[in-house]
Structures are given as C-alpha cells and as structure tokens.
Amino acid sequence: MAEKLEKAEKAEKREKSEKEEKHEKEEISPVVPLAGGLILIFIGVTSFLATSGFISWTEVGPYLLLFLGVIIIIAAVYAGVIATRRSPRP
C-alpha cells in the first residue's frame, strides 16, 4: 500500500511540473503590451496633429513605419538581454 501512495505522489509531482512547464511556455513578454500601447498612443497623437493641421495625413504613414521599426528594434534588444540573463554563458 505504501508503494501505491509513493507512485501516486510521484505521478502528481510529474503532473504538477508539466503544468508549470506549460505555463512557462505560454508566458508573453512584457514588451508586447508595451509596444501595443505605444502604437495606440502614436496613432492617437498623429491623428490629433493631423486633424489640428500641424501635419498632413500624407506624413503619417512614413512616421508610423519609422516608429514601428524603432519599437521592433527595442523589443529585439530587450529580448536578447533577457535571454542572456536567463541563460548566461559559462
């Protein structure tokens, strides 16, 4: 009977560690919501400036692409720094 209890406990531990691994895989980077928020802020500010007459609508496109490129570069650098911290080279 003690063997059955030990086997059951080991099975529960394995199941628990599998659930934790699945949760770790589903984690999203904090950069994703930050980038989304920054994009929405940029769109809002450029829309305001365009309707106020400070910039024309034809200038919004290039600025948007430039802003997205900067966000992508910053996200890549951040991901590299985090990956290095999690598994440093020996």
C-alpha atoms as an extended CHARMM CRD file, in Angstrom:
* protein
*
        90  EXT
         1         1  MET       CA              0.0000000000        0.0000000000        0.0000000000  PROA      1               0.0000000000
         2         2  ALA       CA              2.9000000000        2.3390000000        0.7330000000  PROA      2               0.0000000000
         3         3  GLU       CA              4.2240000000        1.7120000000       -2.7750000000  PROA      3               0.0000000000
         4         4  LYS       CA              0.9130000000        2.7910000000       -4.3000000000  PROA      4               0.0000000000
         5         5  LEU       CA              0.9770000000        6.0080000000       -2.3070000000  PROA      5               0.0000000000
         6         6  GLU       CA              4.5480000000        6.7290000000       -3.4110000000  PROA      6               0.0000000000
         7         7  LYS       CA              3.6480000000        6.0870000000       -7.0500000000  PROA      7               0.0000000000
         8         8  ALA       CA              0.6080000000        8.3320000000       -6.7600000000  PROA      8               0.0000000000
         9         9  GLU       CA              2.6980000000       11.1170000000       -5.1920000000  PROA      9               0.0000000000
        10        10  LYS       CA              5.3310000000       10.8210000000       -7.9200000000  PROA      10              0.0000000000
        11        11  ALA       CA              2.6450000000       10.9730000000      -10.5990000000  PROA      11              0.0000000000
        12        12  GLU       CA              1.1840000000       14.0990000000       -9.0010000000  PROA      12              0.0000000000
        13        13  LYS       CA              4.6170000000       15.7440000000       -8.8740000000  PROA      13              0.0000000000
        14        14  ARG       CA              5.2430000000       14.9450000000      -12.5430000000  PROA      14              0.0000000000
        15        15  GLU       CA              1.8320000000       16.3140000000      -13.4910000000  PROA      15              0.0000000000
        16        16  LYS       CA              2.4280000000       19.4730000000      -11.4930000000  PROA      16              0.0000000000
        17        17  SER       CA              5.8240000000       20.0770000000      -13.1290000000  PROA      17              0.0000000000
        18        18  GLU       CA              4.2830000000       19.5190000000      -16.5710000000  PROA      18              0.0000000000
        19        19  LYS       CA              1.6230000000       22.1400000000      -15.8170000000  PROA      19              0.0000000000
        20        20  GLU       CA              4.3190000000       24.5930000000      -14.6950000000  PROA      20              0.0000000000
        21        21  GLU       CA              6.2770000000       23.9690000000      -17.9050000000  PROA      21              0.0000000000
        22        22  LYS       CA              3.1820000000       24.6160000000      -19.9960000000  PROA      22              0.0000000000
        23        23  HSD       CA              2.5760000000       27.8520000000      -18.1070000000  PROA      23              0.0000000000
        24        24  GLU       CA              6.1720000000       28.9500000000      -18.6740000000  PROA      24              0.0000000000
        25        25  LYS       CA              5.8290000000       28.3560000000      -22.4130000000  PROA      25              0.0000000000
        26        26  GLU       CA              2.6610000000       30.4650000000      -22.5660000000  PROA      26              0.0000000000
        27        27  GLU       CA              4.2600000000       33.4830000000      -20.9010000000  PROA      27              0.0000000000
        28        28  ILE       CA              4.3310000000       36.5340000000      -23.1060000000  PROA      28              0.0000000000
        29        29  SER       CA              6.9860000000       39.1410000000      -22.9890000000  PROA      29              0.0000000000
        30        30  PRO       CA              6.1280000000       42.4020000000      -21.2400000000  PROA      30              0.0000000000
        31        31  VAL       CA              7.2760000000       44.1360000000      -24.4200000000  PROA      31              0.0000000000
        32        32  VAL       CA              4.1720000000       43.0570000000      -26.3400000000  PROA      32              0.0000000000
        33        33  PRO       CA              1.5970000000       45.0380000000      -24.3250000000  PROA      33              0.0000000000
        34        34  LEU       CA              4.0170000000       47.9560000000      -24.0440000000  PROA      34              0.0000000000
        35        35  ALA       CA              4.5280000000       48.0390000000      -27.8150000000  PROA      35              0.0000000000
        36        36  GLY       CA              0.7800000000       47.8480000000      -28.3950000000  PROA      36              0.0000000000
        37        37  GLY       CA              0.1830000000       50.7250000000      -26.0210000000  PROA      37              0.0000000000
        38        38  LEU       CA              2.8840000000       52.8480000000      -27.6270000000  PROA      38              0.0000000000
        39        39  ILE       CA              1.4420000000       52.2040000000      -31.0890000000  PROA      39              0.0000000000
        40        40  LEU       CA             -2.0220000000       53.2710000000      -29.9280000000  PROA      40              0.0000000000
        41        41  ILE       CA             -0.6070000000       56.4170000000      -28.3320000000  PROA      41              0.0000000000
        42        42  PHE       CA              1.3050000000       57.2270000000      -31.5200000000  PROA      42              0.0000000000
        43        43  ILE       CA             -1.7930000000       56.7450000000      -33.6660000000  PROA      43              0.0000000000
        44        44  GLY       CA             -3.8200000000       58.9470000000      -31.3310000000  PROA      44              0.0000000000
        45        45  VAL       CA             -1.2320000000       61.7400000000      -31.2550000000  PROA      45              0.0000000000
        46        46  THR       CA             -0.7090000000       61.7030000000      -35.0250000000  PROA      46              0.0000000000
        47        47  SER       CA             -4.4640000000       61.7090000000      -35.6210000000  PROA      47              0.0000000000
        48        48  PHE       CA             -4.8130000000       64.7050000000      -33.3200000000  PROA      48              0.0000000000
        49        49  LEU       CA             -1.9480000000       66.5430000000      -35.0350000000  PROA      49              0.0000000000
        50        50  ALA       CA             -3.3300000000       65.7470000000      -38.4880000000  PROA      50              0.0000000000
        51        51  THR       CA             -6.8420000000       66.9460000000      -37.6670000000  PROA      51              0.0000000000
        52        52  SER       CA             -5.4200000000       70.0740000000      -35.9870000000  PROA      52              0.0000000000
        53        53  GLY       CA             -3.4670000000       70.8910000000      -39.1280000000  PROA      53              0.0000000000
        54        54  PHE       CA              0.0480000000       70.5990000000      -37.6620000000  PROA      54              0.0000000000
        55        55  ILE       CA              0.9400000000       67.7380000000      -40.0290000000  PROA      55              0.0000000000
        56        56  SER       CA             -0.7120000000       66.3910000000      -43.1570000000  PROA      56              0.0000000000
        57        57  TRP       CA             -2.1830000000       62.9170000000      -43.4650000000  PROA      57              0.0000000000
        58        58  THR       CA              0.4280000000       62.0590000000      -46.1120000000  PROA      58              0.0000000000
        59        59  GLU       CA              3.1810000000       62.4210000000      -43.4920000000  PROA      59              0.0000000000
        60        60  VAL       CA              1.5650000000       59.9900000000      -41.0360000000  PROA      60              0.0000000000
        61        61  GLY       CA              2.4730000000       56.8120000000      -42.9600000000  PROA      61              0.0000000000
        62        62  PRO       CA              6.2530000000       57.2760000000      -43.0170000000  PROA      62              0.0000000000
        63        63  TYR       CA              6.2810000000       58.3330000000      -39.3650000000  PROA      63              0.0000000000
        64        64  LEU       CA              4.2500000000       55.2600000000      -38.4280000000  PROA      64              0.0000000000
        65        65  LEU       CA              6.6710000000       52.9370000000      -40.2200000000  PROA      65              0.0000000000
        66        66  LEU       CA              9.6340000000       54.6440000000      -38.5750000000  PROA      66              0.0000000000
        67        67  PHE       CA              8.0150000000       54.3440000000      -35.1550000000  PROA      67              0.0000000000
        68        68  LEU       CA              7.1940000000       50.6450000000      -35.6890000000  PROA      68              0.0000000000
        69        69  GLY       CA             10.7890000000       49.9570000000      -36.7490000000  PROA      69              0.0000000000
        70        70  VAL       CA             12.1410000000       51.5860000000      -33.5990000000  PROA      70              0.0000000000
        71        71  ILE       CA              9.7410000000       49.5620000000      -31.4270000000  PROA      71              0.0000000000
        72        72  ILE       CA             10.7990000000       46.3150000000      -33.1430000000  PROA      72              0.0000000000
        73        73  ILE       CA             14.4910000000       47.0850000000      -32.6260000000  PROA      73              0.0000000000
        74        74  ILE       CA             13.9570000000       47.9430000000      -28.9520000000  PROA      74              0.0000000000
        75        75  ALA       CA             11.9260000000       44.7410000000      -28.4430000000  PROA      75              0.0000000000
        76        76  ALA       CA             14.6730000000       42.6420000000      -30.0590000000  PROA      76              0.0000000000
        77        77  VAL       CA             17.3680000000       44.1880000000      -27.8650000000  PROA      77              0.0000000000
        78        78  TYR       CA             15.2230000000       43.6690000000      -24.7600000000  PROA      78              0.0000000000
        79        79  ALA       CA             14.5790000000       40.0210000000      -25.6760000000  PROA      79              0.0000000000
        80        80  GLY       CA             18.3090000000       39.4860000000      -26.1750000000  PROA      80              0.0000000000
        81        81  VAL       CA             19.1480000000       40.9880000000      -22.7930000000  PROA      81              0.0000000000
        82        82  ILE       CA             16.5080000000       38.8770000000      -21.0330000000  PROA      82              0.0000000000
        83        83  ALA       CA             17.6890000000       35.7050000000      -22.7970000000  PROA      83              0.0000000000
        84        84  THR       CA             21.2670000000       36.4210000000      -21.7430000000  PROA      84              0.0000000000
        85        85  ARG       CA             20.2240000000       36.9150000000      -18.1250000000  PROA      85              0.0000000000
        86        86  ARG       CA             18.2220000000       33.6800000000      -18.0670000000  PROA      86              0.0000000000
        87        87  SER       CA             20.9920000000       31.5330000000      -19.5030000000  PROA      87              0.0000000000
        88        88  PRO       CA             24.3950000000       33.2160000000      -19.1890000000  PROA      88              0.0000000000
        89        89  ARG       CA             27.3830000000       31.7600000000      -20.9770000000  PROA      89              0.0000000000
        90        90  PRO       CA             29.7530000000       29.7280000000      -18.7980000000  PROA      90              0.0000000000
